[in-house]
Amino acid sequence: MYGDEFDLCDEVIMKGLLNKLAAKYYHAFMAMPPCSTFGCRRDDGGPPPLRTAEGPELYGKKGLKPEDAEKVKVGNLCAINAAAAAEAAMSSDTPWLLEQPWPQPDRAHMTRFSEWQRLVQLDGVKSKKIAQCALEADYCKPTLLMGTIATDYVENCKHEKQWLREVPSGRWIFAAHPPLRGKLKAVKSSEWTEELRSRRPTSQDEFLTRSAAAYPSEMNRVLARDLIKAALDAAKSRMSAGLPQTPGFSNPEGEEAQGHSTMGPGTDRKRKAEGPQAMQQRIVFEKPLKGKPPQEGSARETADDVCIGGLRAAHKALGKIPGLRKAGEVVRKVLTKLLLKDPALFKRCVSSIGSEEELSLIHI
């Protein structure tokens, strides 16, 4: 799912997703929350670590730069929301999977979050280790698949070891794959030249972990295969038990069960008609931002109902007012320049959201 309407850091969107998962709206569910702030290689030739392996600072170290603190906050939210979605899927017997790098000793990992620990304790939840190199990845990349969907992949690398040379040091390495460390990829010993000793990473070079983050095509194929199989098996079980079917699976033994797509042009309209109707007519925020939320029937709430857009969904106004996007680009450049010039301003702005105190920012 892509686009602003699927921003899982948005509380309103996330609540809608949880409602749909709990109502058996989706056939199957899989999440791969970003692990860049956990980074199994952040303390091994990668970027500096942003978390500790355990304790309160597993959720983020103290004293981080504002931009790193924001990344950690988003990482935490994605991890917690992924676990909440898995629990919602579990409540409706919707097949699900969560994916993360395989845990390493003494390193921060998402599975150490209390929200993920609860998942491990649920009946029917299994954890499986796979080696991505068996699915055509350039690196071994031990990976964790946790959930209720049965998987049968190769757990450990079975490739033969070979002599490699680290760039630029020239250090010899005897391994099946280049180490997933730093910015420069090790080469086969037969490809080594002395000129590589002068090679240095630049600011434009990505860390190898980032360039290797995408799944290889074969892994995408087998994951899609197993998700479809699990969804079909679940539909058959529900039919046998006389339970209502997920939209698109009214006849799991018929044409759809043969692998034909159920995502035709009219699918979205059909789902809106058949989807769960239990959602509240008005969103109620259980965790409002600082300050008091508007009361039912207030002047602010009435104005929100009739206005084109607001800060809560400013992106929607872009498509309604001609020229607003162009003006927004000009404003963004000015604000970006200001924030780069004074990084402390970001914290002051965030701390003032919803505050009843008057903060003097007139000099800006």
JOPE-V200143 format. One record per residue. N is the residue number from 0. RES is the residue in one small letter. OMEGA is omega in whole degrees, 0 to 359 (999 if undefined). BURIAL is b if it has 16 or more other ideal C-beta (glycine too) atoms within 10 Angstrom, else e. Layout:
N;RES;OMEGA;BURIAL
N;RES;OMEGA;BURIAL
This chain:
0;m;183;e
1;y;177;e
2;g;181;e
3;d;182;e
4;e;177;e
5;f;179;e
6;d;185;e
7;l;171;b
8;c;178;e
9;d;186;b
10;e;181;b
11;v;180;e
12;i;181;b
13;m;180;b
14;k;177;b
15;g;178;b
16;l;180;b
17;l;178;b
18;n;181;b
19;k;178;b
20;l;181;b
21;a;181;b
22;a;179;b
23;k;181;b
24;y;183;b
25;y;180;b
26;h;181;b
27;a;185;b
28;f;174;b
29;m;179;b
30;a;177;b
31;m;184;e
32;p;184;b
33;p;184;e
34;c;186;b
35;s;179;b
36;t;174;b
37;f;172;b
38;g;178;b
39;c;181;b
40;r;182;b
41;r;178;b
42;d;182;e
43;d;179;e
44;g;179;e
45;g;178;b
46;p;179;e
47;p;182;e
48;p;180;b
49;l;183;b
50;r;170;b
51;t;184;b
52;a;181;b
53;e;180;e
54;g;182;e
55;p;183;e
56;e;167;b
57;l;179;b
58;y;177;b
59;g;179;b
60;k;175;b
61;k;175;e
62;g;178;e
63;l;173;b
64;k;182;e
65;p;182;e
66;e;177;e
67;d;178;b
68;a;178;b
69;e;178;e
70;k;180;b
71;v;180;b
72;k;178;e
73;v;178;e
74;g;178;b
75;n;183;b
76;l;179;b
77;c;180;b
78;a;182;b
79;i;179;b
80;n;177;b
81;a;178;b
82;a;178;b
83;a;179;b
84;a;179;b
85;a;178;b
86;e;179;b
87;a;177;b
88;a;180;b
89;m;183;b
90;s;181;e
91;s;181;b
92;d;174;e
93;t;180;b
94;p;183;b
95;w;176;b
96;l;168;b
97;l;182;b
98;e;176;b
99;q;171;b
100;p;179;b
101;w;182;b
102;p;177;b
103;q;180;e
104;p;173;e
105;d;176;e
106;r;180;b
107;a;178;b
108;h;183;b
109;m;182;b
110;t;177;b
111;r;173;b
112;f;180;b
113;s;180;e
114;e;178;b
115;w;178;b
116;q;178;e
117;r;180;e
118;l;183;b
119;v;184;e
120;q;183;e
121;l;178;e
122;d;178;e
123;g;180;e
124;v;181;b
125;k;177;e
126;s;184;e
127;k;176;b
128;k;176;e
129;i;175;b
130;a;184;b
131;q;179;b
132;c;176;b
133;a;180;b
134;l;172;b
135;e;174;e
136;a;180;b
137;d;182;e
138;y;180;b
139;c;178;b
140;k;174;b
141;p;189;b
142;t;178;b
143;l;169;b
144;l;181;b
145;m;177;b
146;g;184;b
147;t;180;b
148;i;181;b
149;a;177;e
150;t;181;e
151;d;182;e
152;y;177;b
153;v;185;e
154;e;186;e
155;n;180;e
156;c;179;b
157;k;179;e
158;h;179;e
159;e;178;e
160;k;181;e
161;q;179;e
162;w;179;e
163;l;176;b
164;r;179;b
165;e;179;b
166;v;8;b
167;p;188;e
168;s;184;e
169;g;181;e
170;r;180;e
171;w;179;e
172;i;177;e
173;f;185;e
174;a;180;e
175;a;183;e
176;h;175;b
177;p;176;b
178;p;178;b
179;l;189;b
180;r;177;b
181;g;183;b
182;k;183;b
183;l;183;b
184;k;176;b
185;a;182;b
186;v;174;e
187;k;182;e
188;s;180;e
189;s;181;e
190;e;183;e
191;w;172;b
192;t;182;e
193;e;178;e
194;e;181;e
195;l;178;b
196;r;180;e
197;s;181;e
198;r;178;e
199;r;178;e
200;p;178;e
201;t;179;e
202;s;178;e
203;q;180;e
204;d;177;e
205;e;170;e
206;f;183;b
207;l;180;b
208;t;180;b
209;r;181;e
210;s;181;e
211;a;185;b
212;a;182;e
213;a;177;e
214;y;170;b
215;p;185;b
216;s;180;e
217;e;179;e
218;m;175;b
219;n;183;e
220;r;184;e
221;v;176;e
222;l;178;b
223;a;178;e
224;r;183;e
225;d;176;b
226;l;179;b
227;i;180;e
228;k;180;e
229;a;179;b
230;a;179;b
231;l;179;b
232;d;179;e
233;a;179;b
234;a;178;b
235;k;179;e
236;s;180;e
237;r;178;b
238;m;180;b
239;s;181;e
240;a;179;e
241;g;181;e
242;l;179;e
243;p;182;e
244;q;171;b
245;t;178;b
246;p;179;b
247;g;181;b
248;f;181;b
249;s;180;e
250;n;186;e
251;p;179;b
252;e;186;e
253;g;188;e
254;e;183;e
255;e;181;b
256;a;181;e
257;q;176;e
258;g;178;e
259;h;183;e
260;s;174;e
261;t;185;e
262;m;179;e
263;g;183;e
264;p;183;e
265;g;186;e
266;t;181;e
267;d;179;e
268;r;180;e
269;k;182;e
270;r;179;e
271;k;181;e
272;a;187;e
273;e;186;e
274;g;182;e
275;p;181;e
276;q;187;e
277;a;182;e
278;m;181;e
279;q;179;e
280;q;179;e
281;r;181;e
282;i;175;e
283;v;182;e
284;f;178;e
285;e;180;e
286;k;182;e
287;p;174;e
288;l;179;e
289;k;183;e
290;g;183;e
291;k;177;e
292;p;180;e
293;p;180;e
294;q;180;e
295;e;177;e
296;g;182;e
297;s;179;e
298;a;180;e
299;r;182;e
300;e;178;e
301;t;178;e
302;a;179;e
303;d;183;e
304;d;186;e
305;v;184;e
306;c;181;e
307;i;181;e
308;g;179;b
309;g;181;e
310;l;181;e
311;r;180;e
312;a;184;e
313;a;183;e
314;h;181;e
315;k;180;e
316;a;182;b
317;l;182;e
318;g;184;e
319;k;184;e
320;i;179;e
321;p;177;e
322;g;183;e
323;l;180;e
324;r;181;e
325;k;178;e
326;a;179;e
327;g;179;e
328;e;178;e
329;v;180;e
330;v;181;e
331;r;181;e
332;k;179;e
333;v;181;e
334;l;179;e
335;t;179;e
336;k;180;e
337;l;181;e
338;l;177;e
339;l;180;e
340;k;182;e
341;d;183;e
342;p;181;e
343;a;180;e
344;l;181;b
345;f;181;b
346;k;181;e
347;r;179;e
348;c;180;e
349;v;182;e
350;s;182;e
351;s;183;e
352;i;179;e
353;g;182;e
354;s;178;e
355;e;179;e
356;e;178;e
357;e;179;e
358;l;182;e
359;s;177;e
360;l;185;e
361;i;184;e
362;h;183;e
363;i;999;e
